[in-house]
Amino acid sequence: MANCKSALKYIRKTETRTLRNRQVKSRLKTLAKKVDAAVAAGDKDALGNASRLYISALDKAGKAGLVHANKVARHKARCAQLLAK
């Protein structure tokens, strides 16, 4: 357990950030599943909308440092390939 006030505050801040990061990562997984479902259904309109939301969320998560830049680029490229089909 922490011994000083600043260490206790750091623990509180870490818990808050952890919850926020978990929400963002969970949303990314949900959006990825929506893209996959649109591909499986063969719905071009749903795929376009889902991939737009997914790419936007990926960019935001990459900017915040939650997802590695190469992973963001890889997933965006795969979405672009799906849209091009």
Secondary structure by P-SEA (a helix, b strand, c coil): ccccaaaaaaaaaaaaaaaaaaaaaaaaaaaaaaaaaaaaaccaaaaaaaaaaaaaaaaaaaaaccccaaaaaaaaaaaaaaaac
